[in-house]
Amino acid sequence: MKLDAAAIADAALGLLDEVGLDGLTMRKVAAALNVQAPALYWHVKNKRELLDAMARAVFVAAVAGVEAPRKGETWQEWVIALAGRLRGAMLNYRDGAKVLAGTYISDEAMWRTVELTLRTFEDAGFSRTEAGGVFPIMLHYTVGFVIEEQSRTDTEYADANPYESDRLEQAIDADRYPRTAQLVTELFAADFDKEFDHGLRVILAGILATRSVPEPS
């Protein structure tokens, strides 16, 4: 197998379910590839560059095959589907969202996806400046949501996950904080798919509501 940044990133992603992001080291990645750790540094200089390569692999997989909106597809439906693809790609790996958070992705797939997003919003009547602000909002919401989602189900908690509904009920004094107790219990018992979709639709509604509408000529 040819040793390059892509192969190293794939090996590192393959280790995540076992060791998690905190337990991932260059030495462990090298062992998975049956090479010595110094061999990796010809292709990724440090763990920061390794994370960038891993994030690139996850993102490229997420947007493979993405095209402009189909006939009859609204811009909202298109953005929701795109965000769902990214969420799904991150959920394929333990700590997948943490891999993408704060990483730098330089790839044709990124530029193409951004271009499609900008064009989709411009076609929907947004100005170029307004369209430019949409992709970061969608990206940050999606990554942040999945970080929270994966944290709630983190295997490191084993049998003592504090997000379990019965533990949450015990943690909050419902007599003193009845609204908070109800909110927290319902929130952490919610279906992740529905919660993600609802939050994204709220954001898109806000984006639409704050769009500047040109004066009639």
C-alpha positions as a LaTeX table, in Angstrom:
\begin{tabular}{lrrr}
\hline
Residue & $x$ (\AA) & $y$ (\AA) & $z$ (\AA) \\
\hline
Met1 & 0.00 & 0.00 & 0.00 \\
Lys2 & 1.29 & 3.44 & $-0.93$ \\
Leu3 & 1.92 & 5.56 & 2.15 \\
Asp4 & 0.51 & 9.06 & 1.75 \\
Ala5 & $-1.63$ & 11.53 & 3.69 \\
Ala6 & $-4.87$ & 9.89 & 2.51 \\
Ala7 & $-3.78$ & 6.41 & 3.59 \\
Ile8 & $-2.60$ & 7.73 & 6.94 \\
Ala9 & $-5.92$ & 9.55 & 7.47 \\
Asp10 & $-7.91$ & 6.39 & 6.66 \\
Ala11 & $-5.85$ & 4.39 & 9.16 \\
Ala12 & $-6.37$ & 7.04 & 11.81 \\
Leu13 & $-10.13$ & 7.12 & 11.22 \\
Gly14 & $-10.17$ & 3.34 & 11.54 \\
Leu15 & $-8.70$ & 3.64 & 15.02 \\
Leu16 & $-11.23$ & 6.11 & 16.36 \\
Asp17 & $-13.85$ & 3.58 & 17.48 \\
Glu18 & $-11.19$ & 1.83 & 19.53 \\
Val19 & $-9.18$ & 4.70 & 21.02 \\
Gly20 & $-11.20$ & 7.88 & 20.49 \\
Leu21 & $-9.69$ & 11.18 & 19.44 \\
Asp22 & $-7.93$ & 11.73 & 22.77 \\
Gly23 & $-6.25$ & 8.33 & 22.55 \\
Leu24 & $-5.15$ & 8.73 & 18.95 \\
Thr25 & $-1.38$ & 9.06 & 18.56 \\
Met26 & 1.00 & 9.05 & 15.62 \\
Arg27 & 2.60 & 5.95 & 17.07 \\
Lys28 & $-0.71$ & 4.06 & 17.07 \\
Val29 & $-1.43$ & 5.14 & 13.52 \\
Ala30 & 2.03 & 3.99 & 12.44 \\
Ala31 & 1.47 & 0.62 & 14.11 \\
Ala32 & $-1.82$ & 0.21 & 12.25 \\
Leu33 & 0.06 & 0.79 & 9.00 \\
Asn34 & 2.94 & $-1.49$ & 10.01 \\
Val35 & 5.51 & 1.29 & 9.71 \\
Gln36 & 7.63 & 3.26 & 12.15 \\
Ala37 & 6.23 & 6.58 & 13.38 \\
Pro38 & 8.97 & 8.70 & 11.69 \\
Ala39 & 7.72 & 7.45 & 8.30 \\
Leu40 & 4.45 & 9.34 & 8.84 \\
Tyr41 & 6.17 & 12.69 & 9.20 \\
Trp42 & 7.12 & 12.71 & 5.53 \\
His43 & 3.41 & 13.10 & 4.79 \\
Val44 & 1.85 & 14.73 & 7.90 \\
Lys45 & 4.15 & 16.88 & 10.00 \\
Asn46 & 2.22 & 16.58 & 13.26 \\
Lys47 & $-1.13$ & 15.61 & 14.75 \\
Arg48 & $-2.65$ & 18.92 & 13.59 \\
Glu49 & $-1.97$ & 18.01 & 9.98 \\
Leu50 & $-3.19$ & 14.48 & 10.65 \\
Leu51 & $-6.52$ & 15.86 & 11.89 \\
Asp52 & $-6.78$ & 18.07 & 8.82 \\
Ala53 & $-6.27$ & 15.02 & 6.59 \\
Met54 & $-8.86$ & 13.06 & 8.57 \\
Ala55 & $-11.37$ & 15.92 & 8.33 \\
Arg56 & $-10.79$ & 16.13 & 4.61 \\
Ala57 & $-11.54$ & 12.42 & 4.22 \\
Val58 & $-14.78$ & 12.71 & 6.22 \\
Phe59 & $-15.95$ & 15.81 & 4.35 \\
Val60 & $-15.13$ & 14.44 & 0.90 \\
Ala61 & $-17.12$ & 11.30 & 1.68 \\
Ala62 & $-20.04$ & 13.40 & 2.92 \\
Val63 & $-20.42$ & 15.51 & $-0.21$ \\
Ala64 & $-19.64$ & 12.86 & $-2.83$ \\
Gly65 & $-22.27$ & 13.14 & $-5.55$ \\
Val66 & $-23.81$ & 16.39 & $-4.30$ \\
Glu67 & $-25.41$ & 18.35 & $-7.12$ \\
Ala68 & $-27.45$ & 21.53 & $-7.44$ \\
Pro69 & $-31.10$ & 21.38 & $-6.32$ \\
Arg70 & $-33.30$ & 19.17 & $-8.46$ \\
Lys71 & $-36.30$ & 20.60 & $-10.25$ \\
Gly72 & $-38.97$ & 21.35 & $-7.65$ \\
Glu73 & $-36.56$ & 21.03 & $-4.70$ \\
Thr74 & $-36.56$ & 24.10 & $-2.44$ \\
Trp75 & $-33.35$ & 25.67 & $-1.21$ \\
Gln76 & $-34.35$ & 24.70 & 2.35 \\
Glu77 & $-34.74$ & 21.04 & 1.41 \\
Trp78 & $-31.39$ & 21.12 & $-0.37$ \\
Val79 & $-29.54$ & 22.61 & 2.60 \\
Ile80 & $-31.20$ & 20.18 & 5.02 \\
Ala81 & $-30.13$ & 17.26 & 2.83 \\
Leu82 & $-26.57$ & 18.58 & 2.61 \\
Ala83 & $-26.35$ & 19.05 & 6.37 \\
Gly84 & $-27.77$ & 15.56 & 6.85 \\
Arg85 & $-25.03$ & 14.12 & 4.64 \\
Leu86 & $-22.36$ & 15.83 & 6.72 \\
Arg87 & $-23.93$ & 14.72 & 9.98 \\
Gly88 & $-24.13$ & 11.14 & 8.75 \\
Ala89 & $-20.48$ & 11.15 & 7.70 \\
Met90 & $-19.36$ & 12.39 & 11.12 \\
Leu91 & $-21.52$ & 9.85 & 12.92 \\
Asn92 & $-19.69$ & 7.07 & 11.10 \\
Tyr93 & $-16.79$ & 7.60 & 13.49 \\
Arg94 & $-16.45$ & 7.98 & 17.22 \\
Asp95 & $-15.59$ & 11.66 & 17.85 \\
Gly96 & $-16.21$ & 12.30 & 14.16 \\
Ala97 & $-17.50$ & 15.81 & 14.82 \\
Lys98 & $-14.50$ & 16.67 & 16.97 \\
Val99 & $-12.30$ & 15.67 & 14.06 \\
Leu100 & $-13.94$ & 18.32 & 11.88 \\
Ala101 & $-14.17$ & 21.03 & 14.54 \\
Gly102 & $-11.49$ & 23.64 & 13.94 \\
Thr103 & $-9.75$ & 21.74 & 11.18 \\
Tyr104 & $-8.63$ & 23.11 & 7.83 \\
Ile105 & $-10.00$ & 21.38 & 4.75 \\
Ser106 & $-8.37$ & 22.25 & 1.45 \\
Asp107 & $-9.92$ & 20.18 & $-1.27$ \\
Glu108 & $-11.78$ & 20.57 & $-4.54$ \\
Ala109 & $-14.82$ & 18.96 & $-2.88$ \\
Met110 & $-14.96$ & 21.79 & $-0.33$ \\
Trp111 & $-14.72$ & 24.55 & $-2.92$ \\
Arg112 & $-17.31$ & 22.88 & $-5.14$ \\
Thr113 & $-19.74$ & 22.45 & $-2.23$ \\
Val114 & $-19.35$ & 26.06 & $-1.16$ \\
Glu115 & $-19.88$ & 27.21 & $-4.76$ \\
Leu116 & $-23.05$ & 25.12 & $-5.06$ \\
Thr117 & $-24.33$ & 26.54 & $-1.78$ \\
Leu118 & $-23.64$ & 30.13 & $-2.80$ \\
Arg119 & $-25.32$ & 29.62 & $-6.16$ \\
Thr120 & $-28.33$ & 27.92 & $-4.56$ \\
Phe121 & $-28.91$ & 30.85 & $-2.24$ \\
Glu122 & $-28.35$ & 33.45 & $-4.93$ \\
Asp123 & $-30.87$ & 31.63 & $-7.11$ \\
Ala124 & $-33.29$ & 31.82 & $-4.15$ \\
Gly125 & $-33.01$ & 35.60 & $-4.07$ \\
Phe126 & $-30.28$ & 36.18 & $-1.52$ \\
Ser127 & $-27.57$ & 38.71 & $-2.20$ \\
Arg128 & $-24.03$ & 37.42 & $-2.71$ \\
Thr129 & $-23.05$ & 38.77 & 0.71 \\
Glu130 & $-26.01$ & 37.11 & 2.42 \\
Ala131 & $-25.35$ & 33.84 & 0.60 \\
Gly132 & $-21.74$ & 33.96 & 1.79 \\
Gly133 & $-22.86$ & 33.89 & 5.40 \\
Val134 & $-25.10$ & 30.84 & 5.08 \\
Phe135 & $-22.58$ & 28.04 & 4.56 \\
Pro136 & $-20.58$ & 28.77 & 7.77 \\
Ile137 & $-23.81$ & 28.91 & 9.79 \\
Met138 & $-24.97$ & 25.55 & 8.46 \\
Leu139 & $-21.53$ & 24.00 & 8.90 \\
His140 & $-21.04$ & 25.25 & 12.45 \\
Tyr141 & $-24.53$ & 24.19 & 13.55 \\
Thr142 & $-24.08$ & 20.71 & 12.10 \\
Val143 & $-20.64$ & 20.13 & 13.61 \\
Gly144 & $-21.71$ & 21.55 & 16.97 \\
Phe145 & $-24.88$ & 19.46 & 17.05 \\
Val146 & $-23.00$ & 16.24 & 16.35 \\
Ile147 & $-20.38$ & 17.04 & 18.98 \\
Glu148 & $-23.21$ & 17.28 & 21.49 \\
Glu149 & $-24.96$ & 14.22 & 20.07 \\
Gln150 & $-21.84$ & 12.09 & 20.30 \\
Ser151 & $-21.03$ & 13.39 & 23.77 \\
Arg152 & $-24.43$ & 12.27 & 25.05 \\
Thr153 & $-23.80$ & 8.73 & 23.83 \\
Asp154 & $-20.06$ & 8.57 & 24.56 \\
Thr155 & $-18.99$ & 5.01 & 25.31 \\
Glu156 & $-16.48$ & 6.28 & 27.86 \\
Tyr157 & $-19.36$ & 6.82 & 30.26 \\
Ala158 & $-19.99$ & 3.05 & 30.24 \\
Asp159 & $-22.82$ & 2.34 & 32.72 \\
Ala160 & $-22.73$ & 5.80 & 34.29 \\
Asn161 & $-23.78$ & 8.06 & 31.45 \\
Pro162 & $-25.07$ & 11.26 & 33.12 \\
Tyr163 & $-27.30$ & 11.98 & 30.14 \\
Glu164 & $-29.57$ & 9.01 & 30.85 \\
Ser165 & $-33.07$ & 10.20 & 31.69 \\
Asp166 & $-33.20$ & 8.60 & 35.14 \\
Arg167 & $-29.90$ & 10.17 & 36.13 \\
Leu168 & $-31.05$ & 13.56 & 34.89 \\
Glu169 & $-34.23$ & 13.28 & 36.94 \\
Gln170 & $-32.15$ & 12.58 & 40.04 \\
Ala171 & $-29.76$ & 15.44 & 39.33 \\
Ile172 & $-32.41$ & 18.20 & 39.21 \\
Asp173 & $-34.70$ & 19.15 & 42.07 \\
Ala174 & $-38.02$ & 19.16 & 40.22 \\
Asp175 & $-39.80$ & 20.90 & 43.11 \\
Arg176 & $-37.47$ & 23.90 & 42.95 \\
Tyr177 & $-36.88$ & 23.87 & 39.19 \\
Pro178 & $-39.97$ & 22.25 & 37.63 \\
Arg179 & $-39.61$ & 23.89 & 34.22 \\
Thr180 & $-35.92$ & 23.08 & 33.99 \\
Ala181 & $-36.51$ & 19.48 & 35.03 \\
Gln182 & $-39.19$ & 19.05 & 32.37 \\
Leu183 & $-37.07$ & 20.74 & 29.69 \\
Val184 & $-33.92$ & 18.75 & 30.40 \\
Thr185 & $-35.75$ & 15.44 & 30.62 \\
Glu186 & $-37.58$ & 16.04 & 27.35 \\
Leu187 & $-34.48$ & 17.41 & 25.64 \\
Phe188 & $-32.23$ & 14.48 & 26.36 \\
Ala189 & $-34.96$ & 11.95 & 25.64 \\
Ala190 & $-35.59$ & 13.50 & 22.24 \\
Asp191 & $-35.00$ & 11.78 & 18.95 \\
Phe192 & $-31.71$ & 13.07 & 17.55 \\
Asp193 & $-32.93$ & 13.04 & 13.95 \\
Lys194 & $-36.01$ & 15.12 & 14.77 \\
Glu195 & $-34.02$ & 17.45 & 17.03 \\
Phe196 & $-31.41$ & 18.06 & 14.32 \\
Asp197 & $-34.03$ & 18.67 & 11.64 \\
His198 & $-36.04$ & 21.04 & 13.86 \\
Gly199 & $-32.99$ & 23.09 & 14.82 \\
Leu200 & $-31.87$ & 23.39 & 11.23 \\
Arg201 & $-35.33$ & 24.50 & 10.10 \\
Val202 & $-35.40$ & 27.16 & 12.83 \\
Ile203 & $-32.04$ & 28.46 & 11.62 \\
Leu204 & $-33.14$ & 28.51 & 7.99 \\
Ala205 & $-36.35$ & 30.32 & 8.95 \\
Gly206 & $-34.24$ & 32.93 & 10.71 \\
Ile207 & $-31.98$ & 33.29 & 7.68 \\
Leu208 & $-35.03$ & 33.80 & 5.48 \\
Ala209 & $-36.58$ & 36.31 & 7.89 \\
Thr210 & $-33.43$ & 38.45 & 7.97 \\
Arg211 & $-32.87$ & 38.43 & 4.22 \\
Ser212 & $-32.93$ & 41.87 & 2.67 \\
Val213 & $-35.59$ & 42.16 & 0.00 \\
Pro214 & $-34.81$ & 44.62 & $-2.81$ \\
Glu215 & $-37.14$ & 47.60 & $-3.14$ \\
Pro216 & $-39.61$ & 47.20 & $-6.02$ \\
Ser217 & $-38.44$ & 49.17 & $-9.05$ \\
\hline
\end{tabular}
